[in-house]
């Protein structure tokens, strides 16, 4: 059974940092592209970051995340991380981990087959 479980969310002041973790199980993680999305209240779920197969693979970021967020993966554990620095109030959202067997990470919600339940990130200004 495929499972993606996010953790690491919480309340942080603007300018602070958080590291989200996605624990994956039930599939061969090293053969899957992994992504992070977020959904703020009243808004559509949007792409944040993605990483291709293996830890040294290409990474992709939304413009809003470039220079502040870093996605990485440790297939031995297997875990996927989203390090978020210089957080802003507009980063407040539920953050979701996603996985797909595609060869190249997508940036659309429909590009991912498996999803976690999400973790809340709240940034106070």
TORLUM-220061 format. One record per residue: residue number from 0; residue in three letters; chain; x, y, z of N, C-alpha, C in turn. Coordinates in pm, 1 decimal, decimal comma. Example, Ala and Ser with C-alpha at 12.3 -4.5 7.8 and 13.67 -1.06 7.14 Angstrom:
BEGIN
- 0  ALA  A  1319,0  -569,0  780,0  1230,0  -450,0  780,0  1320,0  -330,0  780,0
- 1  SER  A  1285,0  -225,0  708,0  1367,0  -106,0  714,0  1290,0  3,0  787,0
END
This chain:
BEGIN
- 0  UNK  A  84,6  -119,4  0,0  0,0  0,0  0,0  87,9  124,2  0,0
- 1  UNK  A  66,5  210,0  -97,9  145,2  331,5  -109,0  104,8  429,7  0,4
- 2  UNK  A  205,5  483,3  66,8  179,2  584,3  169,5  280,8  695,9  160,1
- 3  UNK  A  231,3  817,4  171,0  315,6  936,2  182,6  267,8  1010,6  306,7
- 4  UNK  A  357,6  1032,4  400,8  320,7  1096,2  525,9  410,1  1217,3  547,5
- 5  UNK  A  346,5  1334,1  548,7  420,5  1458,5  569,4  430,7  1492,6  717,1
- 6  UNK  A  537,9  1560,4  752,5  556,1  1610,6  888,8  645,5  1733,7  883,9
- 7  UNK  A  651,7  1804,2  996,6  740,9  1919,1  1006,0  673,2  2053,4  994,1
- 8  UNK  A  543,9  2054,0  967,1  473,8  2180,3  960,2  457,6  2241,5  1097,3
- 9  UNK  A  408,5  2365,4  1098,1  387,5  2432,6  1225,2  372,8  2580,6  1207,6
- 10  UNK  A  382,7  2651,3  1318,5  370,9  2796,8  1320,6  510,5  2857,2  1330,6
- 11  UNK  A  538,9  2951,8  1243,3  671,1  3015,2  1243,0  653,3  3162,5  1208,7
- 12  UNK  A  741,7  3244,7  1259,4  737,0  3386,8  1228,3  794,9  3413,0  1089,8
- 13  UNK  A  749,5  3520,2  1029,8  803,5  3559,8  899,5  955,1  3575,2  909,8
- 14  UNK  A  1023,6  3524,6  808,4  1169,1  3525,2  808,2  1230,9  3398,6  863,9
- 15  UNK  A  1150,2  3316,9  925,8  1199,7  3193,2  985,0  1208,9  3080,0  884,7
- 16  UNK  A  1240,6  2961,5  936,9  1261,1  2843,9  852,9  1184,4  2724,2  908,0
- 17  UNK  A  1151,8  2634,8  816,9  1093,8  2505,2  852,2  1148,1  2402,0  754,9
- 18  UNK  A  1158,0  2279,1  800,2  1191,6  2169,5  710,3  1079,4  2067,1  714,2
- 19  UNK  A  1016,2  2048,9  600,3  912,0  1948,4  587,5  974,9  1816,4  545,1
- 20  UNK  A  917,1  1708,6  594,6  963,9  1575,0  561,6  848,4  1492,1  509,8
- 21  UNK  A  874,9  1414,3  407,5  776,7  1321,9  352,1  833,9  1181,3  362,2
- 22  UNK  A  766,0  1097,3  438,6  807,3  957,3  451,6  727,6  874,2  353,1
- 23  UNK  A  798,5  803,4  266,7  734,1  726,4  161,0  748,1  577,2  187,7
- 24  UNK  A  643,9  502,6  155,7  648,8  358,3  172,1  550,0  292,7  77,1
- 25  UNK  A  570,9  162,5  54,2  477,7  86,5  -28,9  509,9  87,4  -176,8
- 26  UNK  A  619,3  151,1  -215,5  660,2  149,7  -354,9  811,4  174,0  -361,9
- 27  UNK  A  867,9  150,7  -478,2  1012,2  167,4  -495,8  1042,7  314,4  -519,0
- 28  UNK  A  1069,3  382,7  -411,4  1077,0  528,8  -413,5  1182,6  579,6  -510,5
- 29  UNK  A  1293,4  509,4  -524,0  1401,8  560,5  -607,4  1361,2  569,2  -755,0
- 30  UNK  A  1254,1  501,2  -792,1  1206,9  504,1  -929,9  1094,9  604,4  -953,5
- 31  UNK  A  1070,8  689,8  -854,9  961,4  785,3  -862,8  1013,3  928,0  -852,5
- 32  UNK  A  951,1  1016,2  -929,8  973,9  1158,4  -909,9  887,1  1202,3  -793,4
- 33  UNK  A  936,9  1300,9  -719,2  868,1  1346,9  -599,8  845,1  1497,1  -608,3
- 34  UNK  A  731,6  1539,2  -555,4  700,6  1681,4  -560,3  636,5  1730,5  -431,9
- 35  UNK  A  641,0  1861,3  -415,9  568,6  1929,1  -307,9  473,0  2030,0  -370,6
- 36  UNK  A  351,9  2029,7  -319,7  250,2  2125,2  -359,8  197,8  2191,6  -233,0
- 37  UNK  A  122,5  2299,4  -249,8  59,7  2362,9  -134,9  -76,5  2418,0  -174,4
- 38  UNK  A  -160,3  2430,2  -73,7  -294,4  2483,3  -97,8  -332,2  2575,0  16,6
- 39  UNK  A  -351,3  2699,7  -16,4  -395,7  2799,8  81,0  -547,8  2802,5  80,6
- 40  UNK  A  -607,9  2851,4  188,8  -754,9  2856,7  196,0  -815,0  2933,9  79,7
- 41  UNK  A  -912,5  2871,8  14,3  -980,8  2937,9  -95,1  -905,1  2941,4  -225,9
- 42  UNK  A  -789,9  2874,4  -230,8  -707,9  2875,2  -352,5  -687,1  2734,2  -405,1
- 43  UNK  A  -645,0  2728,8  -530,8  -613,3  2600,7  -592,0  -481,5  2546,0  -537,0
- 44  UNK  A  -468,3  2415,6  -542,4  -341,4  2354,1  -503,7  -236,3  2391,1  -608,9
- 45  UNK  A  -121,4  2437,3  -563,9  -19,4  2483,8  -657,3  114,1  2414,3  -635,9
- 46  UNK  A  188,0  2406,4  -743,7  319,7  2344,7  -742,6  418,4  2429,5  -663,7
- 47  UNK  A  504,7  2361,8  -588,0  609,6  2429,7  -513,1  747,9  2386,0  -561,6
- 48  UNK  A  771,0  2254,2  -560,8  903,4  2203,5  -598,4  892,7  2057,0  -636,6
- 49  UNK  A  990,6  2009,9  -713,9  993,3  1869,5  -753,1  1136,8  1824,8  -774,8
- 50  UNK  A  1156,7  1693,6  -764,4  1289,4  1637,5  -783,0  1277,3  1506,5  -858,8
- 51  UNK  A  1369,3  1485,9  -951,6  1367,2  1365,3  -1031,9  1423,0  1245,8  -956,9
- 52  UNK  A  1442,3  1137,3  -1030,6  1495,5  1014,3  -972,7  1632,4  1037,1  -911,0
- 53  UNK  A  1662,2  969,6  -804,8  1786,6  969,9  -726,5  1823,2  1107,7  -673,4
- 54  UNK  A  1904,6  1108,2  -572,3  1930,0  1229,9  -495,2  2005,6  1334,9  -574,1
- 55  UNK  A  2075,3  1297,3  -678,7  2150,1  1396,3  -754,6  2078,8  1446,7  -876,8
- 56  UNK  A  1952,7  1421,6  -885,8  1878,0  1454,0  -1005,8  1836,6  1601,0  -1008,2
- 57  UNK  A  1777,3  1637,7  -1118,5  1736,5  1776,3  -1138,5  1625,0  1815,6  -1043,1
- 58  UNK  A  1624,9  1941,0  -1007,9  1519,7  1995,6  -923,2  1447,0  2107,0  -996,8
- 59  UNK  A  1324,1  2127,2  -958,9  1238,4  2225,4  -1023,8  1164,1  2302,6  -915,6
- 60  UNK  A  1148,9  2432,7  -937,8  1085,1  2517,2  -836,9  986,9  2613,5  -901,0
- 61  UNK  A  881,8  2640,4  -826,8  794,6  2751,2  -863,8  871,6  2881,1  -842,5
- 62  UNK  A  834,6  2983,6  -915,9  902,7  3112,5  -900,6  898,1  3160,9  -755,9
- 63  UNK  A  787,0  3133,7  -688,7  769,9  3179,8  -550,7  865,3  3108,7  -454,0
- 64  UNK  A  918,2  2993,6  -495,2  1004,8  2913,9  -407,9  1153,5  2928,0  -441,2
- 65  UNK  A  1183,9  2975,1  -558,9  1323,9  2983,5  -602,0  1405,3  3072,5  -508,5
- 66  UNK  A  1520,8  3021,8  -468,4  1610,2  3096,7  -382,1  1577,6  3087,6  -234,5
- 67  UNK  A  1460,9  3032,5  -201,9  1421,7  3022,3  -60,4  1400,2  2877,9  -17,1
- 68  UNK  A  1348,4  2795,2  -107,3  1315,8  2656,3  -74,9  1414,0  2561,8  -145,4
- 69  UNK  A  1439,9  2449,1  -80,5  1525,8  2347,1  -140,0  1462,0  2210,4  -119,9
- 70  UNK  A  1444,9  2138,6  -229,6  1392,5  2002,8  -222,5  1508,8  1905,1  -232,2
- 71  UNK  A  1500,8  1797,9  -155,0  1605,2  1695,3  -159,9  1541,7  1561,2  -124,5
- 72  UNK  A  1616,0  1456,1  -148,2  1562,9  1323,5  -120,6  1673,4  1232,0  -69,2
- 73  UNK  A  1633,4  1136,6  13,8  1723,8  1033,0  62,7  1652,9  900,4  38,6
- 74  UNK  A  1685,3  836,3  -71,2  1614,4  715,0  -109,3  1645,0  597,7  -18,3
- 75  UNK  A  1750,0  605,8  59,2  1784,0  496,3  149,8  1688,5  488,9  268,0
- 76  UNK  A  1622,5  600,0  300,3  1541,2  601,2  422,1  1397,4  554,6  408,9
- 77  UNK  A  1321,2  580,3  305,9  1329,2  685,0  205,2  1247,8  808,2  246,9
- 78  UNK  A  1308,7  922,5  234,6  1247,9  1048,2  275,2  1269,7  1154,3  168,1
- 79  UNK  A  1177,0  1247,3  163,3  1190,2  1364,1  77,4  1174,4  1486,7  166,4
- 80  UNK  A  1257,9  1584,2  145,3  1258,4  1703,1  229,8  1224,2  1828,4  149,2
- 81  UNK  A  1167,5  1923,4  220,1  1151,7  2058,3  165,0  1200,9  2155,2  271,6
- 82  UNK  A  1319,6  2208,3  249,7  1373,7  2309,0  339,6  1321,5  2444,4  296,4
- 83  UNK  A  1256,1  2513,4  387,4  1195,3  2642,0  355,0  1258,2  2750,5  442,3
- 84  UNK  A  1322,0  2845,6  378,4  1385,6  2957,2  448,1  1319,0  3088,2  410,6
- 85  UNK  A  1346,0  3189,7  488,7  1291,7  3324,2  462,7  1142,3  3318,4  437,0
- 86  UNK  A  1072,6  3251,5  524,7  929,5  3230,7  504,9  852,7  3361,5  512,4
- 87  UNK  A  746,6  3367,2  432,4  660,3  3484,5  424,3  518,3  3443,9  460,7
- 88  UNK  A  436,9  3542,1  493,4  298,8  3511,5  530,7  225,0  3443,4  415,2
- 89  UNK  A  262,0  3478,4  293,1  195,1  3417,3  177,8  235,2  3270,9  156,1
- 90  UNK  A  329,7  3221,3  232,8  364,1  3078,4  226,9  270,0  2994,1  312,9
- 91  UNK  A  182,4  3058,9  387,3  86,8  2987,1  470,6  -4,2  2900,5  384,3
- 92  UNK  A  -5,8  2770,8  414,2  -84,1  2676,7  334,2  -69,2  2537,5  393,8
- 93  UNK  A  -149,5  2446,1  342,5  -125,6  2305,1  368,7  -31,2  2255,1  259,8
- 94  UNK  A  75,9  2189,5  299,9  176,9  2140,3  206,8  161,6  1990,8  188,4
- 95  UNK  A  160,8  1949,6  61,8  139,4  1810,6  26,4  261,4  1752,6  -45,2
- 96  UNK  A  292,1  1630,2  -11,7  394,4  1553,5  -81,3  324,8  1469,3  -188,4
- 97  UNK  A  390,6  1453,1  -302,8  331,9  1376,5  -412,0  438,8  1293,3  -481,5
- 98  UNK  A  393,9  1185,1  -544,2  487,4  1095,1  -612,9  426,6  1044,4  -742,0
- 99  UNK  A  513,7  1019,8  -839,8  467,3  961,9  -965,5  581,1  886,6  -1031,7
- 100  UNK  A  544,5  790,1  -1114,4  645,0  707,6  -1182,2  694,0  767,9  -1313,1
- 101  UNK  A  652,3  889,2  -1345,0  699,9  954,8  -1466,3  851,0  973,1  -1461,5
- 102  UNK  A  910,4  987,8  -1577,8  1055,9  1003,0  -1583,9  1100,3  1145,7  -1555,8
- 103  UNK  A  1012,3  1239,4  -1581,6  1044,4  1380,1  -1558,6  939,0  1438,9  -1465,8
- 104  UNK  A  979,3  1511,0  -1361,6  880,0  1567,2  -1269,3  789,9  1667,1  -1340,1
- 105  UNK  A  661,4  1660,0  -1306,2  566,9  1756,8  -1359,2  540,8  1867,9  -1260,2
- 106  UNK  A  472,9  1969,1  -1308,0  439,5  2082,9  -1222,0  290,0  2101,5  -1205,4
- 107  UNK  A  212,8  2006,8  -1256,6  68,2  2012,9  -1242,8  20,8  1905,4  -1146,4
- 108  UNK  A  -87,9  1935,1  -1081,1  -144,3  1840,5  -985,7  -172,3  1706,3  -1053,7
- 109  UNK  A  -219,1  1709,6  -1174,6  -255,0  1586,7  -1245,4  -133,8  1505,3  -1288,3
- 110  UNK  A  -13,7  1558,7  -1270,6  108,0  1485,5  -1305,1  146,4  1383,0  -1198,2
- 111  UNK  A  78,8  1384,4  -1085,1  117,2  1298,7  -973,6  4,7  1204,5  -934,9
- 112  UNK  A  42,2  1079,1  -918,1  -57,8  976,3  -887,6  -83,7  962,3  -738,4
- 113  UNK  A  21,7  972,0  -658,2  8,5  946,7  -514,0  26,4  1076,2  -434,6
- 114  UNK  A  -51,9  1088,1  -328,3  -52,1  1209,4  -246,3  -54,8  1175,9  -98,6
- 115  UNK  A  8,5  1262,1  -20,2  -4,0  1252,8  123,8  -123,6  1332,1  172,3
- 116  UNK  A  -142,0  1333,9  303,5  -257,2  1402,5  363,2  -228,8  1549,8  390,9
- 117  UNK  A  -104,1  1588,9  387,3  -69,7  1729,0  404,1  -27,3  1765,0  545,0
- 118  UNK  A  48,8  1873,2  554,5  89,8  1928,1  682,7  73,7  2079,8  677,7
- 119  UNK  A  20,0  2135,9  783,6  -10,7  2279,4  785,8  114,3  2360,8  817,0
- 120  UNK  A  136,1  2463,0  737,6  241,0  2560,9  763,1  174,0  2696,7  778,1
- 121  UNK  A  197,9  2761,3  890,6  142,3  2893,6  915,6  256,5  2989,1  946,0
- 122  UNK  A  263,0  3097,0  869,0  367,1  3197,1  887,4  302,1  3324,4  936,6
- 123  UNK  A  341,2  3366,8  1055,4  284,1  3488,1  1113,8  370,0  3607,9  1076,9
- 124  UNK  A  302,3  3717,4  1047,2  375,7  3838,2  1006,3  400,8  3929,7  1124,9
END
